[in-house]
Amino acid sequence: MTAPNIAFIGLGTMGYPMAGHLVRAGLKVTGYNRTLSRAQQWQADYDGANIAGTPAEAARGADIVCLCVGNDEDLRQVTLGSDGVLETLTAGAILIDHTTASAAMARELDQACRARQAYFLDAPVSGGQQGAENGQLSIMCGGEEEVFNQALPTLNLYAKACNLMGPAGSGQLTKMVNQICVAGLVEALAEGVAFAQNAGLDAEKVFATISQGAASSWQMIHRHKTMLEDNFDHGFAVDWMRKDLDICLDEASRNGTPLPVTAQVNDFYREIQAMGGGRWDTSALLRRLTRNKPA
């Protein structure tokens, strides 16, 4: 089977290494980023990479177009806007959206692709910057099985797990489940760290011990040390988590699911933004808990 030509729109924290894996696999990849200097740096870092001046230019002649941008509005701009991907997307091409966005946006893009006799997968990812850099992302997809199977060899170049969850929009709905679960876990971890410290325990020893038992989670294993160091200049930003949780809560209001913990944690993140921590890692929930602690 002939290797596909790829366009990758959005070379941010996640898209930069994801697109890089495709280049290193020997595929022909054309990248686009709104900030040109970022695209130029990506091209310099990955030998053989190409860049384009607009999403439409990047997508011209591509078999697969991947997107990894910020939110619904960004998606509309790079797909349906002037010089957007849909202006040049060819019949039979596959548009894969890795953005964490709304299920409604996924369905809108699915219909727009169908109008051009092209195909669509919503394929949000989990695993953070580290997962993207190591090619170890979990990808949850929505779309048609035949299209998913066609795209899978490409997706597997930066995935450790990739599953089809249902029709268009199902990938985004699954990512909402992921973020709902993560929100509660991070707050619980922050409370556990604060409690251990206030109780006079050796917190590092505490988490080295309990991370081997039933309380263990990815967040505990990968974040407790940086939390104890009061280091939050890394990882998944509070601003992005707020955006994701707003999407979750909006969808929950439509399908009738009460999300009291998610709503409360979202409010906690709103407080962290007010503290100037919009770019801090989501584990900064600990800093919110300890901000008024006496020296």
Number of C-alpha atoms within 10 A of each C-alpha: 3 4 11 15 17 26 30 30 33 27 25 19 17 21 24 26 23 27 29 26 20 21 20 15 10 12 18 17 24 26 30 27 25 16 12 15 10 16 25 17 12 23 20 12 13 17 12 14 22 19 21 20 15 19 31 24 21 26 31 20 17 24 20 25 26 26 26 27 24 16 17 16 13 16 23 16 14 23 25 16 16 14 17 20 27 23 17 18 27 20 15 16 23 24 30 26 27 26 24 26 29 24 24 15 19 27 20 15 26 23 16 17 23 14 12 16 14 19 25 27 31 34 36 26 27 20 19 15 21 14 19 24 20 15 20 20 25 22 25 24 31 30 24 16 15 9 17 22 13 12 18 15 12 18 23 17 18 24 22 15 14 18 15 21 20 16 16 26 25 23 31 30 25 21 24 25 12 14 18 21 13 18 23 17 18 23 22 15 23 25 16 18 24 18 13 16 15 11 10 8 12 10 20 14 10 14 21 15 12 13 17 11 10 7 12 15 16 13 14 23 14 10 21 23 16 15 21 15 9 13 15 21 14 13 16 18 18 23 18 17 19 21 15 21 21 17 20 25 20 12 17 14 11 8 9 8 10 11 13 10 14 21 18 14 19 23 14 17 25 16 15 21 16 10 12 9 22 20 18 20 22 27 29 25 26 22 19 16 15 12 9 8 8 5 3
